[in-house]
Amino acid sequence: MRCVEANTDSHRTTTMAEESVVSDIVSKFLLNTCRLRPHLSRHAVQAAVRCAIQAARHPVADAEADLIPLIAGSVAEFYIEPMLPHVGDIDMMYHCSTSLAIPRGHPPPTQLPAEFHNYVKVHEIVDSHLPGYVYLELRYLLAQRIDNDDYCFSEYDSGPHLVNRLYSSERRTHGPAVRDVDHPPAGQLPTDLVPCVRCLSWPPQSADWPTRHRNYDWPDSATVDRIVSNGCDVVGVAHRQCRQHDVMGKRQWRLSFSRAEIVLLNSWMPLQQIVYHMLRFFMKTKRLIDSADDSERVVVSNYHIKTLMLWASELKARSWWTEGLNLVRICVKLLHTLSVWLTDTCCPHYFINNCNLVDNSLSVGMVVKKLKLISIDEAYLSLWFVNNYIGKCAYFCSEYVQRLLGEANTIAKLKNTVSAIVLFRVCTSLRDLYISVNTGEYYLSMGMSEQEQNVRSCVCWMNEITTRSAHLSEYFSAVILLHVAYKITGHGFSENLMDILATTLGQFVDTSRYSKRRCSVLSLNKAAKLMKVVANKQISSAQLIEIELSKAYLYRALRYKDYDSDSIYCLANVYLAVLCYTTGQYQTAIDHCTLVTRSQDHSQCSSHIVQGELLPKIDDNIDNILGITVFYQYLLSAALNQQRRQYVGGFTTEIFAYYLYCRPLSVTPCSQVTQMSLPDVSQRCAKCIYETNVVFIADVLLFESLNHALQENVRNKSETWSISYC
């Protein structure tokens, strides 16, 4: 399709007017067809699948370590959905949970995010002679303390430099990226994996960026703070000039600001994202750009376009972008700026102020002459987008629209064609949503069935897919529950399946380093978190699952034999008795209480108490006692100005076990076999109170309530009993 172009002087005025109209048509077309992304697109679903698969892997040399993935590149940066494809592959960074980088001279950290391992190698970032390129020197070994979350460190006198191909193979596509699968299945995008080392601190090489003066308040202070708090990464690639060097080629790394770029690009206005898409499409279609960041054949890359847009976003007022809403005119001005950069061989890095992204070792002058960016004007670029962008969009539409395109040799007919394409885009929005949801369901099911799942992969699923679609959130829960049920039938309820189920229920979304420490206290704490959720819910299928999962964690806590196992023995059995009572397993509840009352030594259990907030509904008596104890403590604090000295919302494990031992008799047949008579229970409970060093107010009230119930039982001469507080 070609628009009418006038070449004679007599038609010059008319042509200029038509050129302005065409420019407006192109701008409005892109504004009307580039949707915001309210649902999962095909490439976003595929990226989530790849992310979950990567999270389930482990480094070849260390089966205990985890790979922590981050979706980067176009999938993460764009929130618009143009008609033409704008994502060519899936870029995914990942770092190892056993490695960390810190700026040179910084002290080793004493606390780390939960994603890191118990043992972490810390490498210092050492500057090279080229800005933005560094070396990683092994400096410390961090080890987590047993008694708390802090890390201690041991220092290396002279550690080796980390090799930049440690986590990757030789199958590189460009820069630090490694192609995951050479030939992905039909319909799936290729995936480029970028191994990196995480740096939790903002690098001193970019110390000026957070504080530099910004005339137009972009990015704003909140965004800057968020970016700085995220730190950066270090990716394994040497500078072009150093790649053939025996030492530098293997040991040089590059600072990466991908995390910051994702935040910044998602803070753009929609029209800025559209302009970014237009520039990338134009440069790539004209073969003036290569998607590789460091191609040997070209100077201009997607990263140069991104840098151009970042500088323009900071240096231009909002009105520069929005006045007239002429996207073609904005693109022309930005292409001219890029031409100046290339002519002057100076493309300033957005984050590192002394870093030049144009490599002087290449023949930049020849490239500039080939590109001819300075000669591009609004008329040329408008017609180019009509022919190469709108023309391609028409072929996604019906035959009627394609026929209109072939006849669009005037401005009026071009407007009609564009209107028809926009209408088609609007009318097919529900169809596209249906396809996206079906695609999401398909990849979820396939990903679950083909790959072994763990807690971290489930977290990736939840973060990358379910947060964007309520429908897929429910579908994910259903699929993972079926997956766990299937695995249980063949392999039993393993610890991994327990953690996956808890994660799916939303209790342990943060994958913790403690998963490497299979200990009794950890299992008890997980059970307690689930019990707290159960206590605040009505009886439902989900609550029954949470109850059974709580039991599984408690039984797991009892199976461990570590330095905490004796101290949590009584509490775990009491909680199991509570849960069994709640589900009607009264004899099992009595059995667990018996294990507690038979225990000879309760001294180690004194640090663990039955927390009232974790208890589901047992009877009104328990609720009344907890309410009275809280009110009593309030009176002491308010009226007598006394500090709170004890935990008032709980019970001693042994005393509560005696109470719960008797409670099932009110709801179960009198023929139920028990080991102790009711008067014997009262005597033992009284002895426990007298011999215990610390007695809670709730314990005394519970004991009095128990005695009152026994007395009523004797007076009524009944085999059954009832509890009522007086």
Backbone hydrogen bonds, N-H to C=O, Kabsch-Sander energy under -0.5 kcal/mol:
donor,donor_aa,acceptor,acceptor_aa,energy
11,H,8,T,-1.0
12,R,9,D,-1.7
15,T,11,H,-2.5
16,M,12,R,-2.4
17,A,13,T,-2.1
18,E,14,T,-2.5
19,E,15,T,-2.8
20,S,16,M,-1.9
21,V,17,A,-2.0
22,V,18,E,-2.8
23,S,19,E,-2.2
24,D,20,S,-2.0
25,I,21,V,-2.5
26,V,22,V,-2.6
27,S,23,S,-2.2
28,K,24,D,-2.8
29,F,25,I,-2.4
30,L,26,V,-2.3
31,L,27,S,-2.3
32,N,28,K,-2.0
33,T,29,F,-1.5
34,C,30,L,-1.8
35,R,33,T,-1.2
35,R,81,E,-1.8
37,R,79,Y,-2.2
45,V,41,S,-2.2
46,Q,42,R,-2.2
47,A,43,H,-2.3
48,A,44,A,-2.0
49,V,45,V,-2.1
50,R,46,Q,-2.5
51,C,47,A,-2.4
52,A,48,A,-2.4
53,I,49,V,-2.4
54,Q,50,R,-2.5
55,A,51,C,-2.1
56,A,52,A,-1.2
57,R,54,Q,-1.2
62,D,59,P,-1.1
65,A,62,D,-0.8
67,L,57,R,-0.8
68,I,66,D,-0.6
68,I,95,H,-3.3
70,L,93,M,-2.7
72,A,91,D,-2.7
75,V,72,A,-0.5
76,A,72,A,-0.6
76,A,73,G,-0.6
77,E,73,G,-2.0
78,F,74,S,-2.3
81,E,35,R,-2.9
90,I,190,P,-2.7
91,D,72,A,-0.6
91,D,89,D,-0.6
92,M,90,I,-0.5
92,M,192,D,-2.7
93,M,70,L,-2.6
94,Y,194,V,-1.8
95,H,68,I,-1.9
96,C,196,C,-0.6
97,S,66,D,-2.5
99,S,96,C,-1.4
100,L,121,K,-2.0
101,A,198,R,-2.9
102,I,123,H,-2.5
104,R,125,I,-1.0
106,H,103,P,-1.9
116,F,113,P,-1.9
117,H,97,S,-2.5
120,V,142,L,-1.9
121,K,98,T,-3.1
122,V,140,Y,-2.7
123,H,100,L,-3.1
123,H,121,K,-0.5
124,E,137,E,-3.2
125,I,102,I,-2.5
126,V,124,E,-0.7
126,V,135,Y,-3.2
128,S,133,Y,-1.9
133,Y,130,L,-2.1
134,V,253,W,-2.8
135,Y,126,V,-2.9
137,E,124,E,-2.3
137,E,135,Y,-0.6
138,L,136,L,-0.5
138,L,160,P,-2.5
139,R,122,V,-3.0
140,Y,122,V,-1.8
141,L,154,S,-2.3
142,L,120,V,-3.3
143,A,152,C,-2.7
144,Q,118,N,-1.9
145,R,150,D,-2.9
151,Y,110,T,-2.7
152,C,143,A,-2.9
154,S,141,L,-1.9
156,Y,139,R,-2.8
159,G,138,L,-0.7
162,L,136,L,-3.2
164,N,250,K,-3.4
166,L,163,V,-1.4
172,R,170,E,-2.1
173,T,177,A,-1.4
177,A,174,H,-2.2
178,V,193,L,-2.8
179,R,171,R,-1.6
180,D,191,T,-2.9
188,Q,185,P,-2.1
192,D,90,I,-3.1
193,L,178,V,-3.5
193,L,191,T,-0.6
194,V,92,M,-3.0
196,C,94,Y,-2.1
197,V,234,V,-2.1
199,C,232,C,-2.3
200,L,101,A,-0.6
206,S,203,P,-1.7
207,A,204,P,-1.8
209,W,206,S,-0.9
212,R,208,D,-1.2
212,R,209,W,-0.6
216,Y,314,E,-0.6
217,D,214,R,-0.8
224,V,220,D,-2.4
225,D,221,S,-2.7
226,R,222,A,-2.1
227,I,223,T,-2.4
228,V,224,V,-2.7
229,S,225,D,-2.2
230,N,226,R,-1.0
230,N,227,I,-0.7
231,G,227,I,-0.6
231,G,228,V,-1.2
232,C,199,C,-2.1
233,D,256,S,-2.1
234,V,197,V,-1.9
235,V,254,R,-2.7
236,G,195,P,-1.0
237,V,235,V,-1.4
242,C,239,H,-1.8
243,R,239,H,-0.8
243,R,240,R,-0.7
245,H,242,C,-1.3
249,G,245,H,-1.2
250,K,247,V,-0.9
251,R,247,V,-1.6
252,Q,248,M,-1.8
253,W,134,V,-3.4
254,R,235,V,-2.8
255,L,132,G,-2.6
256,S,233,D,-3.2
261,E,257,F,-2.5
262,I,258,S,-2.2
263,V,259,R,-1.6
264,L,260,A,-2.5
265,L,261,E,-2.8
266,N,262,I,-1.6
267,S,263,V,-0.5
267,S,264,L,-1.2
268,W,265,L,-0.9
272,Q,269,M,-0.8
273,Q,269,M,-1.8
274,I,270,P,-2.2
275,V,271,L,-2.3
276,Y,272,Q,-2.3
277,H,273,Q,-2.2
278,M,274,I,-2.6
279,L,275,V,-2.6
280,R,276,Y,-2.1
281,F,277,H,-2.5
282,F,278,M,-2.8
283,M,279,L,-2.6
284,K,280,R,-2.3
285,T,281,F,-2.6
286,K,282,F,-2.2
287,R,284,K,-1.2
288,L,283,M,-3.0
289,I,283,M,-0.9
290,D,300,V,-1.3
295,S,292,A,-0.9
302,N,290,D,-0.6
304,H,301,S,-0.6
305,I,301,S,-1.6
306,K,302,N,-2.5
307,T,303,Y,-2.6
308,L,304,H,-2.5
309,M,305,I,-2.2
310,L,306,K,-2.4
311,W,307,T,-2.3
312,A,308,L,-2.0
313,S,309,M,-2.4
314,E,310,L,-1.5
315,L,311,W,-2.8
316,K,312,A,-1.9
320,W,317,A,-0.9
321,W,317,A,-0.8
321,W,318,R,-0.8
322,T,318,R,-2.1
323,E,319,S,-2.6
325,L,322,T,-0.6
326,N,323,E,-0.6
327,L,325,L,-1.0
330,I,326,N,-1.6
331,C,327,L,-2.2
332,V,328,V,-2.3
333,K,329,R,-2.0
334,L,330,I,-2.2
335,L,331,C,-2.5
336,H,332,V,-1.9
337,T,333,K,-1.8
338,L,334,L,-2.3
339,S,335,L,-2.0
340,V,336,H,-2.0
341,W,337,T,-2.3
342,L,338,L,-2.4
343,T,339,S,-2.6
344,D,340,V,-2.6
345,T,342,L,-0.7
346,C,341,W,-2.6
349,H,355,C,-2.5
353,N,351,F,-0.6
355,C,352,I,-1.5
357,L,347,C,-3.2
357,L,355,C,-0.5
359,D,357,L,-0.6
360,N,358,V,-0.6
362,L,359,D,-1.4
364,V,362,L,-1.9
367,V,363,S,-1.4
368,V,364,V,-2.8
369,K,365,G,-2.1
370,K,366,M,-1.8
371,L,367,V,-2.5
372,K,368,V,-2.2
375,S,372,K,-0.8
376,I,373,L,-1.4
381,L,377,D,-2.4
382,S,378,E,-2.3
383,L,379,A,-2.2
384,W,380,Y,-2.3
385,F,381,L,-2.2
386,V,382,S,-2.0
387,N,383,L,-2.4
388,N,384,W,-2.7
389,Y,385,F,-1.9
390,I,385,F,-2.6
391,G,386,V,-1.3
393,C,389,Y,-2.2
394,A,390,I,-1.9
395,Y,391,G,-0.7
395,Y,392,K,-0.7
396,F,393,C,-1.7
397,C,394,A,-1.5
402,Q,398,S,-2.0
403,R,399,E,-2.2
404,L,400,Y,-2.0
405,L,401,V,-2.1
406,G,402,Q,-1.9
407,E,403,R,-1.0
408,A,405,L,-1.3
409,N,407,E,-2.1
414,L,410,T,-2.3
415,K,411,I,-2.5
416,N,412,A,-2.0
417,T,413,K,-2.4
418,V,414,L,-2.7
419,S,415,K,-2.6
420,A,416,N,-2.0
421,I,417,T,-2.1
422,V,418,V,-2.6
423,L,419,S,-2.3
424,F,420,A,-2.3
425,R,421,I,-2.3
426,V,422,V,-2.1
427,C,423,L,-2.7
428,T,424,F,-1.6
429,S,426,V,-1.3
432,D,428,T,-2.5
433,L,429,S,-2.1
434,Y,430,L,-2.5
435,I,431,R,-2.4
436,S,432,D,-2.4
437,V,433,L,-2.5
438,N,434,Y,-2.5
439,T,435,I,-2.7
440,G,436,S,-2.6
441,E,437,V,-2.6
442,Y,438,N,-2.5
443,Y,439,T,-2.6
444,L,440,G,-2.2
445,S,441,E,-2.3
446,M,442,Y,-2.6
447,G,443,Y,-2.7
448,M,444,L,-2.3
449,S,445,S,-2.0
450,E,446,M,-2.4
451,Q,447,G,-1.4
458,C,454,N,-2.0
459,V,455,V,-2.1
460,C,456,R,-1.9
461,W,457,S,-2.3
462,M,458,C,-2.6
463,N,459,V,-2.8
464,E,460,C,-2.7
465,I,461,W,-2.2
466,T,461,W,-1.2
467,T,462,M,-1.1
468,R,465,I,-1.8
469,S,465,I,-0.7
469,S,466,T,-0.5
473,S,469,S,-1.7
474,E,470,A,-1.8
475,Y,471,H,-2.2
476,F,472,L,-3.0
477,S,473,S,-2.0
478,A,474,E,-2.1
479,V,475,Y,-2.6
480,I,476,F,-2.8
481,L,477,S,-2.0
482,L,478,A,-2.1
483,H,479,V,-2.4
484,V,480,I,-2.6
485,A,481,L,-2.6
486,Y,482,L,-2.5
487,K,483,H,-2.3
488,I,484,V,-2.4
489,T,485,A,-1.7
490,G,486,Y,-1.0
491,H,487,K,-3.0
492,G,488,I,-2.0
494,S,492,G,-1.6
498,M,494,S,-2.1
499,D,495,E,-2.2
500,I,496,N,-2.3
501,L,497,L,-2.6
502,A,498,M,-2.4
503,T,499,D,-2.3
504,T,500,I,-2.4
505,L,501,L,-1.8
506,G,503,T,-1.5
507,Q,502,A,-2.2
508,F,502,A,-0.6
511,T,509,V,-0.7
512,S,510,D,-0.6
515,S,512,S,-1.6
516,K,513,R,-2.0
517,R,514,Y,-1.9
518,R,516,K,-0.8
519,C,517,R,-1.4
523,S,519,C,-1.7
524,L,520,S,-2.4
525,N,521,V,-2.6
526,K,522,L,-2.1
527,A,523,S,-2.2
528,A,524,L,-2.3
529,K,525,N,-2.1
530,L,526,K,-1.9
531,M,527,A,-2.5
532,K,528,A,-2.1
533,V,529,K,-1.5
534,V,530,L,-2.4
535,A,531,M,-2.6
536,N,532,K,-0.8
536,N,533,V,-0.8
537,K,534,V,-1.7
544,L,540,S,-2.1
545,I,541,S,-1.9
546,E,542,A,-2.2
547,I,543,Q,-2.6
548,E,544,L,-2.4
549,L,545,I,-2.4
550,S,546,E,-2.3
551,K,547,I,-2.3
552,A,548,E,-2.1
553,Y,549,L,-2.2
554,L,550,S,-2.2
555,Y,551,K,-3.0
556,R,552,A,-2.1
557,A,553,Y,-2.3
558,L,554,L,-1.9
559,R,555,Y,-1.4
560,Y,556,R,-1.3
562,D,560,Y,-0.5
565,S,562,D,-1.1
568,I,564,D,-1.4
569,Y,565,S,-0.5
569,Y,566,D,-0.6
572,A,568,I,-2.6
573,N,569,Y,-1.7
574,V,570,C,-2.3
575,Y,571,L,-2.5
576,L,572,A,-2.1
577,A,573,N,-2.2
578,V,574,V,-2.3
579,L,575,Y,-2.4
580,C,576,L,-2.5
581,Y,577,A,-2.4
582,T,578,V,-2.1
583,T,579,L,-1.6
584,G,581,Y,-1.3
585,Q,580,C,-2.9
586,Y,584,G,-1.5
589,A,585,Q,-2.0
590,I,586,Y,-2.4
591,D,587,Q,-2.3
592,H,588,T,-2.1
593,C,589,A,-2.1
594,T,590,I,-2.3
595,L,591,D,-1.8
596,V,592,H,-1.3
597,T,593,C,-2.5
598,R,594,T,-2.1
599,S,595,L,-0.6
599,S,596,V,-0.8
602,H,600,Q,-0.5
605,C,602,H,-0.7
606,S,603,S,-1.0
608,H,605,C,-1.8
610,V,651,F,-2.8
611,Q,609,I,-0.8
612,G,649,G,-3.4
614,L,611,Q,-1.5
615,L,612,G,-1.3
623,D,619,D,-1.3
624,N,620,D,-2.7
625,I,621,N,-2.4
626,L,622,I,-2.4
627,G,623,D,-2.1
628,I,624,N,-2.5
629,T,625,I,-2.5
630,V,626,L,-1.9
631,F,627,G,-2.2
632,Y,628,I,-2.8
633,Q,629,T,-2.2
634,Y,630,V,-1.9
635,L,631,F,-2.1
636,L,632,Y,-2.1
637,S,633,Q,-2.2
638,A,634,Y,-2.7
639,A,635,L,-2.5
640,L,635,L,-1.0
640,L,636,L,-0.6
642,Q,636,L,-2.0
648,V,646,Q,-0.7
651,F,610,V,-1.9
656,F,652,T,-2.5
657,A,653,T,-2.0
658,Y,654,E,-1.8
659,Y,655,I,-1.8
660,L,656,F,-2.7
661,Y,657,A,-1.9
662,C,658,Y,-1.2
662,C,659,Y,-0.6
663,R,659,Y,-1.4
665,L,662,C,-1.5
666,S,663,R,-1.7
667,V,664,P,-1.6
668,T,664,P,-1.1
672,Q,669,P,-1.7
681,V,677,S,-1.8
682,S,678,L,-1.9
683,Q,679,P,-2.3
684,R,680,D,-2.3
685,C,681,V,-2.4
686,A,682,S,-2.3
687,K,683,Q,-2.3
688,C,684,R,-2.2
689,I,685,C,-1.9
690,Y,686,A,-2.2
691,E,687,K,-2.0
692,T,688,C,-1.4
695,V,693,N,-0.5
700,V,696,F,-1.5
701,L,697,I,-2.2
702,L,698,A,-2.2
703,F,699,D,-2.4
704,E,700,V,-2.5
705,S,701,L,-2.1
706,L,702,L,-2.1
707,N,703,F,-2.4
708,H,704,E,-2.4
709,A,705,S,-2.1
710,L,706,L,-2.0
711,Q,707,N,-2.6
712,E,708,H,-2.1
713,N,709,A,-1.8
714,V,710,L,-2.1
715,R,711,Q,-2.4
716,N,712,E,-2.2
717,K,713,N,-0.6
717,K,714,V,-0.6
718,S,713,N,-1.7
